[in-house]
Amino acid sequence: MLDKKILGDVLGLALCKGGDFADIFIERKRVTGIGCEGGKIERVHSGLDVGAGIRVISGDSTAYAYTNDLTPEGLSGAARIVSHAAPGGHKEYNFDLRDVKPVVEFEFREWPDNVETERKVELVKAADRAARAVDAGRIKQVMVGYADVIQNVVIANSAGDYVEDERVRTRLMVHAVASGGEVMQTGYEAVGSLSGFELLEKNPPEEIAAAAACRAVRMLDARPAPAGRMSVVMAGEAGGTMVHEACGHGLEADLMQKGLSVYAGKEGQQVASASVTVIDDATMPDRYGSYAFDDEGVPSRKVTLIEGGILKDSLYDRLSAMRAGRDSNGHGRRESYQDKPIPRMGNTYIAPGKDDPDKIIKQAGRGLLVKKMGGGQVNTTTGDFVFDVAEGYIIEDGEIGPLVRGATLTGNGPEVLGNIEMVGSDIGFTIGTCGKDGQGVPVSDAQPTIWINNIVVGGTSHGGSNGKIRRI
């Protein structure tokens, strides 16, 4: 986008009054989105956004400015603004920017911008038809959303690092609503990854849509969920909503340093069952939260956060790492050039164990089997959470029993992690857009089948409320 000499000059201007660190993030992002609702294509949109953000860190102060003007004059103007973060005497710098090599490289086989819009629209329509065909009488509403993003970034900083990166993400989501009498239920499925249009070859839209619609129809005949403390088995296919919300956010270094995490000050301590290991690995192929470099130009890597129940590490960006006197571990992420980077998750999961998932259900004896998680809320300071169960079954005498609806899980993150008795050898991923400080970034989370021996289940069979919880 711009040569290294210009970027070096802009960095020097940003630090002309002093400061500890400066960087430039230049972005060119092409987005396509298609939405279908009520059996009709409601929107087809595409757009291009180009801009740059410039930051100066001076002690605990950060100045950030962004611009759509990528000329040397435009970048210099933004650099002069952030230079005031460190008022002092005039300094001159000569930055020799060098290329940083990634630890992992990703392959994109079918670029979305090489696929005709008509083909994308037809796949969305096919998903809509497949969902409605599950039960034409009871499927009342279907919403299908497709999106692809091609993002080119250039990152340069005062440490002399220069990074060029190209990221391609593709996503499809289906939301189905079924109605029978006075009962109305929903089903949701989504797939997405750091990949091109080949994602939909591996995950046919018709299958994704049928799964969402089938769940909505099945839930119409579900019985009210029981309430009380009980054993809960969370199937691998339920995905890692629990670990993402109740654990992952609390292990982001900025929240730890501000005392806004229940895990603050506990490094080296037992914070989970000895059978639990939690990892964030943005190097994984075909995962929605993967990246070769974070948004500060740090190569991605596998980070073990909890090992054998012991808290080992946190997720750092450059600023939180500077405060801790260490290096970033590649988790500085931002939604766009308009946002400054902050510590964020990539692909967060509980590592698989050695237990047979079927044996876990038998061992649990009686309780609740969760096969699909919904939305939820968590307080990172205390670790307290409430999650919606989108699909759950009663476990009776070690066997899977009737389907139930209206269940919620209420508990405390560290307490629940400490109550995990068995960890399965399987693993299942889900995707999402994680929100923090007004920014959304793509993530994946996962877990194997796990048995939690004591957790509060809220239900409807004892007069509880079947209220909806905000999807996060």
C-alpha positions, 0 to 999 in steps of 0.5 A: 500500500505504501513503501517502508520509507514513508511508513518509517517517516510517519512513525518517526513523526508520531514519536517526535515528542517522545514516547515508548512505542508507535505503530501503524495499522493500514487496512483494505477490507472488502465485504459481501453480505446476502440476507434472505428472510420470508423466502425472499432475498432481502439484501445483497450488499458489498463494500470497500473500506480503506483506512489507517490507524496510528498509535503512540504509547507513552507510559500508561497513556495511549493516543490513537487516531485514524484516517481514510487519507492514505497519502503521506500527507494524510498519515503525517497529519494523524501522526502529528495528532498522536505525537502529543501523547508524549509532550517533550523535546523534539526527537528524530528517528530513522526506522529501518523496517524489516519483514516479519515472517509468520509462524503459520501460513493459511491457504485459501482455495476459492477466493470469494471475490472470484465467485459470482454473486448469483452463485452465492445468492442461489446457495442462500436460497437453497438453504432457505428451501431446505429449512422449510422442507423439514416441516412445511406446516410448522416452520414459520420463519427462516433467516439465512445470512451469508458473508465473506470478508477479504482483508489486506493489512500492513502493520509497521511499528517503532520496533522495526517490524513490518508485516503484510497479511491477507485474511479471508473469512467466510460465514453462513448462518441459519435461524429457523422458527417453528410453531405448534399451537401456542408453542414457538421454538427456534433453531440456529446453526452457523459455520465459518472459518478463515477460508474461502468459498470452499467452506460451503463445499465442506459444509453444504448450506442445505445441511446447515439449514436442515439442522437448524430447522430440525432443532426448532421442530423437535423443541416443539415437543420437548417437555419443560426442563427440571430445576435444581442442582444436578449433574450436567454433561455438556456434549462436545457438539455443544461447543465452547460457549462456557469456556469462552464466556466463563473463563476466556474473557477473564484470562485477557490480560487487560482485565486481569491488570485492572482487577476486573477478572476473577483470575487476577493474581492467581497465576500458578494457582489451582483454578480448575479441576486437574483434568482441565487444560484450556488453550487458545490457539490462533494457528489452527487451520480452518477455524473462524478465530485463526490468524497468521498475525494479530492486529499488532503484527505479532505472529500467532501462536498456541498459548496454554492458559490453564494446564492440569487445572493450574493457571499458567498464562493470560492473553496479551497485547503489546500494551498489557505485555509492556505493563507486565514487563514481557512480550506479547503472545499475539492476542492484540486484536481490533475490529478495524483501523478505526479501533485500537487493539486490545487483548482478545481470544482467537480459538479458545478451547478445553483440550480433549481428555481420555474419557469415552463420551458415551461412558461419561453419560453413563457415569453421570447417572442422572442429570441433564445432557446439553447438546447445544448452547444458546446465549448468555451473560457473564460477570468477569469480575466475579465469574458468575454466569447464566447461559441458555440451553438451546437443546438439552435432554434428561439423563436417566440411569445413564441413558439419554432420556426425553428432550427438554426446553427452557433450561438455563445453567447458572454458576461461577466459572472457577467453581464449575471448572473445579467441578469437572469430573470427566473430560471426553476424547472428542471436541466440537467447535462453534463460531461467533463474533465476540464483543468487547469495548464496542468491538466485535472480532471473529472467534471460535470456541470448543470443548470435549464432552465434560461432566460437571457434577454439580451446577444449578439448572433453571427450568420451567417444570417447577414454575420457573420462567422461560425467559430469553437470554441475550445471545453473545 
